Amino acid sequence: MSPLPILEYPDPRLRTKAQPVTVFDAALQALVDDMFATMYEAPGIGLAASQVNVHKQLLVLDVSEEKNAPMVLINPKIIASEGSQTYQEGCLSVPGIFADVDRADRITVESLDRHGNAQNFEAEGLLAVCIQHEMDHLIGKLFVDYLSPLKRELVRKKLEKQRRNAAAG
């Protein structure tokens, strides 16, 4: 397992729509393992394949405190949702930026696991937020898209400044 480079906003590749996964082979298993390594090292609680420039409908997540509850969702769909919650979100592709986003409080998810087996489950709270956030990546949407144009521009400028400072330092 080796960490992969994470695309950062405003990289246009983050806007690419992911395609369904149809082949469950050794290459897919290696990608899942590398995505977990990337997510845990970052550190984060979720990572979509789109963020590592692989445009497949695949996401990994682990919202546990102990980092011992890894989940893989392939070709995920939200088949039911209810309630509403506002959660302060961050993103590995938008480092150091956090903003309040409104999402469904409870969702029912239908997806495949890393071996292609069907899995249906309900999620609420942080897990529901994380799944919705990562699924947005699969359609080329970022959490900053929920912000006003002014706030989005401020985020872009702040990230540019961070990159300039990192390059100079």
C-alpha positions as CSV (number, residue, x, y, z in Angstrom):
1,M,0.0,0.0,0.0
2,S,1.3,3.4,-0.9
3,P,-0.2,6.8,-0.6
4,L,-1.4,8.5,-3.8
5,P,-1.2,12.2,-4.6
6,I,-4.4,14.1,-3.8
7,L,-5.8,16.6,-6.3
8,E,-6.4,20.0,-4.8
9,Y,-9.0,22.6,-5.6
10,P,-9.3,24.3,-8.1
11,D,-7.8,21.4,-10.2
12,P,-10.2,20.9,-13.1
13,R,-9.8,17.1,-12.9
14,L,-11.9,17.3,-9.6
15,R,-14.8,18.2,-11.9
16,T,-14.7,14.9,-13.9
17,K,-17.7,12.7,-13.5
18,A,-16.8,9.2,-12.3
19,Q,-17.8,6.1,-14.3
20,P,-19.3,2.9,-12.7
21,V,-16.9,0.2,-11.6
22,T,-17.5,-3.0,-13.7
23,V,-14.3,-5.0,-13.1
24,F,-13.4,-6.3,-9.6
25,D,-9.8,-7.4,-10.2
26,A,-6.4,-7.2,-8.4
27,A,-5.9,-3.7,-9.8
28,L,-9.1,-2.5,-8.1
29,Q,-8.1,-4.2,-4.8
30,A,-4.7,-2.4,-5.0
31,L,-6.4,0.9,-5.7
32,V,-8.7,0.4,-2.6
33,D,-5.7,-0.4,-0.4
34,D,-3.8,2.6,-1.7
35,M,-6.8,4.9,-1.2
36,F,-7.0,3.7,2.5
37,A,-3.3,4.4,2.9
38,T,-3.7,7.9,1.4
39,M,-6.8,8.7,3.5
40,Y,-5.3,7.5,6.8
41,E,-1.9,9.3,6.1
42,A,-3.6,12.6,5.2
43,P,-5.3,12.2,7.7
44,G,-9.0,12.1,6.7
45,I,-12.2,10.2,7.2
46,G,-13.2,9.8,3.6
47,L,-11.7,9.7,0.1
48,A,-13.2,9.4,-3.3
49,A,-11.3,7.9,-6.2
50,S,-11.8,11.2,-8.1
51,Q,-9.6,12.9,-5.6
52,V,-6.7,10.7,-6.6
53,N,-7.4,11.2,-10.3
54,V,-9.1,7.9,-10.8
55,H,-12.5,8.6,-12.2
56,K,-14.4,5.5,-11.0
57,Q,-17.4,5.4,-8.6
58,L,-15.4,4.3,-5.6
59,L,-15.0,5.8,-2.2
60,V,-13.4,4.7,1.1
61,L,-14.2,6.0,4.5
62,D,-13.6,5.4,8.2
63,V,-15.3,7.7,10.7
64,S,-14.3,5.7,13.7
65,E,-12.1,7.3,16.4
66,E,-9.8,4.3,16.4
67,K,-9.6,4.1,12.6
68,N,-10.6,0.5,12.7
69,A,-13.9,0.6,10.8
70,P,-13.0,0.9,7.1
71,M,-15.8,1.0,4.6
72,V,-15.7,0.7,0.8
73,L,-18.6,1.9,-1.4
74,I,-18.5,1.1,-5.1
75,N,-21.2,2.5,-7.4
76,P,-23.0,4.0,-4.4
77,K,-26.6,5.3,-4.6
78,I,-28.6,7.1,-1.9
79,I,-32.1,5.5,-2.2
80,A,-33.7,7.3,0.7
81,S,-32.9,10.4,2.8
82,E,-34.6,12.3,5.6
83,G,-34.0,15.1,8.0
84,S,-31.4,17.8,7.8
85,Q,-28.2,18.7,9.6
86,T,-25.6,21.3,9.3
87,Y,-22.1,20.0,9.7
88,Q,-18.7,21.8,9.5
89,E,-17.0,20.0,6.6
90,G,-13.4,19.9,5.5
91,C,-11.9,18.1,2.5
92,L,-8.5,16.6,1.7
93,S,-8.8,18.4,-1.7
94,V,-9.4,21.7,0.0
95,P,-6.8,21.6,2.8
96,G,-7.2,23.8,5.8
97,I,-10.7,25.1,4.8
98,F,-13.8,24.3,6.8
99,A,-17.4,25.5,6.2
100,D,-20.9,24.6,7.3
101,V,-22.9,22.5,4.8
102,D,-26.5,21.3,5.0
103,R,-27.0,17.6,4.3
104,A,-29.6,14.9,4.9
105,D,-29.4,13.6,8.5
106,R,-30.3,10.0,7.7
107,I,-29.7,8.2,4.4
108,T,-30.2,4.7,3.0
109,V,-27.3,3.6,0.8
110,E,-27.1,0.9,-1.8
111,S,-23.7,0.0,-3.1
112,L,-21.2,-2.8,-3.8
113,D,-18.3,-3.7,-1.5
114,R,-14.7,-4.2,-2.7
115,H,-15.5,-7.7,-4.1
116,G,-18.7,-6.7,-5.9
117,N,-21.1,-7.9,-3.3
118,A,-24.3,-5.9,-2.8
119,Q,-24.6,-3.9,0.5
120,N,-27.5,-1.9,1.7
121,F,-27.4,0.1,4.9
122,E,-28.7,3.1,6.8
123,A,-26.3,5.9,8.0
124,E,-26.8,8.9,10.1
125,G,-24.8,11.7,11.7
126,L,-21.2,12.0,10.7
127,L,-21.2,8.8,8.6
128,A,-24.2,10.1,6.5
129,V,-22.4,13.5,6.1
130,C,-19.2,11.7,5.0
131,I,-20.9,9.5,2.5
132,Q,-22.8,12.4,0.9
133,H,-19.6,14.5,0.8
134,E,-17.6,11.7,-0.9
135,M,-20.5,10.9,-3.3
136,D,-20.5,14.6,-4.4
137,H,-16.9,14.1,-5.6
138,L,-18.1,11.3,-7.9
139,I,-20.2,13.8,-9.8
140,G,-17.5,16.5,-9.9
141,K,-19.0,18.5,-7.0
142,L,-17.0,19.9,-4.0
143,F,-18.2,21.1,-0.7
144,V,-17.1,24.7,-1.6
145,D,-19.8,24.6,-4.3
146,Y,-22.3,25.0,-1.4
147,L,-20.7,28.3,-0.5
148,S,-21.5,31.7,-1.9
149,P,-19.4,32.8,-4.9
150,L,-17.6,35.3,-2.7
151,K,-16.7,32.7,-0.1
152,R,-15.6,30.3,-2.8
153,E,-13.3,33.0,-4.3
154,L,-11.8,33.7,-0.8
155,V,-11.1,29.9,-0.4
156,R,-9.4,29.8,-3.8
157,K,-7.2,32.8,-2.9
158,K,-6.3,31.3,0.5
159,L,-5.3,28.0,-1.0
160,E,-3.1,29.9,-3.6
161,K,-1.4,31.8,-0.8
162,Q,-0.8,28.5,1.1
163,R,0.8,26.9,-2.0
164,R,3.0,30.0,-2.6
165,N,4.2,30.0,1.0
166,A,4.8,26.2,0.9
167,A,6.8,26.6,-2.4
168,A,8.8,29.5,-1.0
169,G,9.5,27.9,2.4
